[in-house]
Amino acid sequence: MTGASMTVDLVAPDEALWASRLESSSECAGPQEDQPDSASRVSQCLDVDLASCDGFGQRVRGVVGQLRHSMNAFLADVGGHIGHGVRRSEGRKGIASTALGEVLAYVGDPVGLSRVLVTCDERNPVSRKTIEV
Ligand SMILES: CC(C)(COP(=O)(O)OP(=O)(O)OC[C@H]1O[C@@H](n2cnc3c(N)ncnc32)[C@H](O)[C@@H]1OP(=O)(O)O)[C@@H](O)C(=O)NCCC(=O)NCCS
């Protein structure tokens, strides 16, 4: 499947997605040294434990979203406005590239951002590719 034929539905964060989130995490067999991501560092910095139902609920209730409407010093340096991750079993189907494009459609209206910062670790060439597409 190519990015051109991919459709992605953006859904509001919901605690009901916690089980799916755990399943997705279980597909990562140990640290992804090839793709170090900033999401875990963002969660650590904000003291949010996404592995717990409470932590996940705290996050989806608005502590931090995948499209962050405002920056603090840490997000301006590391996390950026948009966080993204795709479970391994669904990788390489164009989901990240398509979803990033969908999110970008929201940043001006209604969110009101004229520019967004999207970051990745310099040792994460795959993420870099999705950002630069
Ligand atoms: C990085 C990540 C989001 C990519 O998601 P994805 O849905 O597989 O990406 P896409 O299918 O949209 O692919 C985008 C590009 O990357 C390439 N790509 C994707 N996975 C790849 C891999 N494992 N190896 C090499 N290239 C890869 C695709 O071929 C595509 O390139 P192309 O446009 O030249 O064909 C996903 O691998 C992931 O969640 N990684 C772990 C967490 C992470 O790194 N998050 C980003 C934090 S900043």
The ligand as an SDF file (V2000), in Angstrom:
LIG
                    3D

 48 50  0  0  0  0  0  0  0  0999 V2000
    8.8210    6.3810   12.6040 C   0  0  0  0  0  0  0  0  0  0  0  0
    7.4220    5.7740   12.4240 C   0  0  0  0  0  0  0  0  0  0  0  0
    6.3970    6.7540   13.0310 C   0  0  0  0  0  0  0  0  0  0  0  0
    7.1450    5.5730   10.9090 C   0  0  0  0  0  0  0  0  0  0  0  0
    5.7950    5.1310   10.7650 O   0  0  0  0  0  0  0  0  0  0  0  0
    5.2890    4.4260    9.4110 P   0  0  0  0  0  0  0  0  0  0  0  0
    3.7880    4.5120    9.3880 O   0  0  0  0  0  0  0  0  0  0  0  0
    5.8900    3.0780    9.3090 O   0  0  0  0  0  0  0  0  0  0  0  0
    5.9150    5.3760    8.2910 O   0  0  0  0  0  0  0  0  0  0  0  0
    5.4560    5.4770    6.7720 P   0  0  0  0  0  0  0  0  0  0  0  0
    4.8690    4.1720    6.3490 O   0  0  0  0  0  0  0  0  0  0  0  0
    4.6120    6.7000    6.6060 O   0  0  0  0  0  0  0  0  0  0  0  0
    6.8330    5.6360    5.9990 O   0  0  0  0  0  0  0  0  0  0  0  0
    7.4480    6.8910    5.7710 C   0  0  0  0  0  0  0  0  0  0  0  0
    8.7700    6.6590    5.0730 C   0  0  0  0  0  0  0  0  0  0  0  0
    9.6630    5.9600    5.9460 O   0  0  0  0  0  0  0  0  0  0  0  0
   10.0570    4.7180    5.3430 C   0  0  0  0  0  0  0  0  0  0  0  0
   10.1250    3.6970    6.3880 N   0  0  0  0  0  0  0  0  0  0  0  0
    9.1660    3.3690    7.2740 C   0  0  0  0  0  0  0  0  0  0  0  0
    9.5840    2.3920    8.0950 N   0  0  0  0  0  0  0  0  0  0  0  0
   10.8690    2.1000    7.6970 C   0  0  0  0  0  0  0  0  0  0  0  0
   11.8560    1.1910    8.1600 C   0  0  0  0  0  0  0  0  0  0  0  0
   11.6270    0.3920    9.2190 N   0  0  0  0  0  0  0  0  0  0  0  0
   13.0480    1.1640    7.5270 N   0  0  0  0  0  0  0  0  0  0  0  0
   13.3200    1.9890    6.4650 C   0  0  0  0  0  0  0  0  0  0  0  0
   12.4020    2.8800    5.9810 N   0  0  0  0  0  0  0  0  0  0  0  0
   11.2000    2.9390    6.5930 C   0  0  0  0  0  0  0  0  0  0  0  0
    8.9660    4.4000    4.3350 C   0  0  0  0  0  0  0  0  0  0  0  0
    9.4350    3.5500    3.3110 O   0  0  0  0  0  0  0  0  0  0  0  0
    8.6180    5.7730    3.8320 C   0  0  0  0  0  0  0  0  0  0  0  0
    9.5880    6.2340    2.8860 O   0  0  0  0  0  0  0  0  0  0  0  0
    9.1770    6.5510    1.3760 P   0  0  0  0  0  0  0  0  0  0  0  0
    8.1530    7.6520    1.4720 O   0  0  0  0  0  0  0  0  0  0  0  0
   10.4600    6.9840    0.7600 O   0  0  0  0  0  0  0  0  0  0  0  0
    8.6000    5.2920    0.8580 O   0  0  0  0  0  0  0  0  0  0  0  0
    7.3070    4.4120   13.1220 C   0  0  0  0  0  0  0  0  0  0  0  0
    8.3070    3.5570   12.6110 O   0  0  0  0  0  0  0  0  0  0  0  0
    7.4310    4.4700   14.6190 C   0  0  0  0  0  0  0  0  0  0  0  0
    6.4190    4.6330   15.3060 O   0  0  0  0  0  0  0  0  0  0  0  0
    8.6600    4.3370   15.1590 N   0  0  0  0  0  0  0  0  0  0  0  0
    8.8860    4.3160   16.6070 C   0  0  0  0  0  0  0  0  0  0  0  0
    8.4950    5.5940   17.3130 C   0  0  0  0  0  0  0  0  0  0  0  0
    9.1110    6.8120   16.6690 C   0  0  0  0  0  0  0  0  0  0  0  0
   10.2560    6.7720   16.2200 O   0  0  0  0  0  0  0  0  0  0  0  0
    8.3190    7.8900   16.6400 N   0  0  0  0  0  0  0  0  0  0  0  0
    8.7610    9.1790   16.1450 C   0  0  0  0  0  0  0  0  0  0  0  0
    9.2240   10.0160   17.2960 C   0  0  0  0  0  0  0  0  0  0  0  0
    9.8290   11.5690   16.7740 S   0  0  0  0  0  0  0  0  0  0  0  0
  1  2  1  0
  2  3  1  0
  2  4  1  0
  2 36  1  0
  4  5  1  0
  5  6  1  0
  6  7  2  0
  6  8  1  0
  6  9  1  0
  9 10  1  0
 10 11  2  0
 10 12  1  0
 10 13  1  0
 13 14  1  0
 14 15  1  0
 15 16  1  0
 15 30  1  0
 16 17  1  0
 17 18  1  0
 17 28  1  0
 18 19  1  0
 18 27  1  0
 19 20  2  0
 20 21  1  0
 21 22  1  0
 21 27  2  0
 22 23  1  0
 22 24  2  0
 24 25  1  0
 25 26  2  0
 26 27  1  0
 28 29  1  0
 28 30  1  0
 30 31  1  0
 31 32  1  0
 32 33  2  0
 32 34  1  0
 32 35  1  0
 36 37  1  0
 36 38  1  0
 38 39  2  0
 38 40  1  0
 40 41  1  0
 41 42  1  0
 42 43  1  0
 43 44  2  0
 43 45  1  0
 45 46  1  0
 46 47  1  0
 47 48  1  0
M  END
$$$$
